[in-house]
Amino acid sequence: MQVQNRTDFTNYCLRRLGAPVIEINVDPDQVQDRIDDALQYWQDYHYDGIQKCYWVKTITDTDVSNQYLDASNAVDSNNNSIEIIGISRIFPYDDSQANVNMFDLRYQLRLNELYDFTSASYVNFTLTQQHLRSLELMFTGEVPIRYNRHMQRLYIDQAWGQDECPAGSVVIAECYAIIDPDQYNKVWNDRWLKLYATALIKQQWGRNLSKFSGLQLPGGVKLDGQKIDEDADREIKYLQEQMQTEYGAPLEWFLN
């Protein structure tokens, strides 16, 4: 059975614990809280929990006044809503090489050197481009930026409202955003996520029953919430270790 939404996911986890044959002594709100915890952990650490995207933002007078860009309602280049957790860089909107004319070095190289790729080498062109980029980084440098996922503000540390960052210019930011399961429903069928959410619900079940440890039910059955809690703890620890060794997202954007 393919799990395609939150309701299917909830029912799957409960069935894995024994429902409806066994009564799972967990309140529905507690179940949803544990599913939210599992989703948050998956989005923070699983390589399938985040995506690289590009946030295109036109600077307004309000942005210039605030001296930051508000990412709370960000959309990607396909106009899909995204929740940004990190920004690695912004592309220069005042690139000195942005305007190409007949006196530009790139124009002359293309005109005289690259008119026919089959008869001319592009090695010199590539090396020249790298050299120009190195000079630009040496004399201009990368624009310093700061971003925090909880503040949802992109700070660009330069002179706002002047030539560097005027209203009406466009900023393109390379971002990392979480995968929203309500938008991409295949998330609900992720194998690791199903196991982890089930283990968290099992832990909650054990802790609920631990308050009645040793209580004997009709038929001689005794509640052992502590044993359920201990089993769940071992499962959670194993799954978290598996996340680190097999499913952890690369720390690419921290290194940029």
Secondary structure as the mmCIF struct_conf table of DSSP 4:
data_model
#
loop_
_struct_conf.conf_type_id
_struct_conf.id
_struct_conf.beg_label_comp_id
_struct_conf.beg_label_asym_id
_struct_conf.beg_label_seq_id
_struct_conf.end_label_comp_id
_struct_conf.end_label_asym_id
_struct_conf.end_label_seq_id
BEND BEND1 ASN A 5 ASN A 5
HELX_RH_AL_P HELX_RH_AL_P1 ARG A 6 LEU A 17
TURN_TY1_P TURN_TY1_P1 GLY A 18 VAL A 21
BEND BEND2 ILE A 22 ILE A 22
HELX_RH_AL_P HELX_RH_AL_P2 PRO A 28 TYR A 45
STRN STRN1 HIS A 46 HIS A 46
TURN_TY1_P TURN_TY1_P2 TYR A 47 ASP A 48
BEND BEND3 GLY A 49 GLY A 49
STRN STRN2 ILE A 50 THR A 58
HELX_RH_AL_P HELX_RH_AL_P3 ASP A 61 ASN A 66
TURN_TY1_P TURN_TY1_P3 GLN A 67 GLN A 67
BEND BEND4 TYR A 68 TYR A 68
STRN STRN3 LEU A 69 ASP A 70
TURN_TY1_P TURN_TY1_P4 SER A 72 ASN A 73
STRN STRN4 VAL A 75 ASP A 76
TURN_TY1_P TURN_TY1_P5 SER A 77 ASN A 78
BEND BEND5 ASN A 79 ASN A 79
STRN STRN5 SER A 81 SER A 81
STRN STRN6 ILE A 84 PHE A 91
BEND BEND6 TYR A 93 ASP A 94
TURN_TY1_P TURN_TY1_P6 SER A 96 GLN A 97
BEND BEND7 ALA A 98 ASN A 99
TURN_TY1_P TURN_TY1_P7 MET A 102 PHE A 103
BEND BEND8 ASP A 104 ASP A 104
HELX_RH_AL_P HELX_RH_AL_P4 LEU A 105 ASN A 112
TURN_TY1_P TURN_TY1_P8 GLU A 113 GLU A 113
BEND BEND9 TYR A 115 TYR A 115
TURN_TY1_P TURN_TY1_P9 PHE A 117 SER A 119
BEND BEND10 ALA A 120 ALA A 120
BEND BEND11 TYR A 122 TYR A 122
HELX_RH_AL_P HELX_RH_AL_P5 VAL A 123 PHE A 139
TURN_TY1_P TURN_TY1_P10 THR A 140 THR A 140
HELX_LH_PP_P HELX_LH_PP_P1 GLU A 142 PRO A 144
STRN STRN7 ILE A 145 ASN A 148
TURN_TY1_P TURN_TY1_P11 ARG A 149 GLN A 152
STRN STRN8 ARG A 153 ILE A 156
BEND BEND12 GLN A 158 GLN A 158
STRN STRN9 TRP A 160 TRP A 160
TURN_TY1_P TURN_TY1_P12 GLY A 161 GLY A 161
BEND BEND13 GLN A 162 GLU A 164
STRN STRN10 CYS A 165 CYS A 165
TURN_TY1_P TURN_TY1_P13 ALA A 167 GLY A 168
STRN STRN11 VAL A 170 ILE A 178
HELX_LH_PP_P HELX_LH_PP_P2 ILE A 179 ASP A 180
TURN_TY1_P TURN_TY1_P14 PRO A 181 GLN A 183
BEND BEND14 TYR A 184 TYR A 184
HELX_RH_3T_P HELX_RH_3T_P1 ASN A 185 ASN A 189
HELX_RH_AL_P HELX_RH_AL_P6 ARG A 191 LEU A 209
HELX_RH_3T_P HELX_RH_3T_P2 SER A 210 PHE A 212
TURN_TY1_P TURN_TY1_P15 SER A 213 GLY A 214
HELX_LH_PP_P HELX_LH_PP_P3 LEU A 215 LEU A 215
STRN STRN12 GLN A 216 GLN A 216
HELX_LH_PP_P HELX_LH_PP_P4 LEU A 217 LEU A 217
TURN_TY1_P TURN_TY1_P16 PRO A 218 GLY A 219
BEND BEND15 GLY A 220 GLY A 220
STRN STRN13 LYS A 222 LYS A 222
HELX_RH_AL_P HELX_RH_AL_P7 GLY A 225 GLN A 242
HELX_RH_PI_P HELX_RH_PI_P1 MET A 243 TYR A 247
STRN STRN14 GLY A 248 GLY A 248
HELX_LH_PP_P HELX_LH_PP_P5 ALA A 249 PRO A 250
HELX_RH_AL_P HELX_RH_AL_P8 GLU A 252 LEU A 255
#
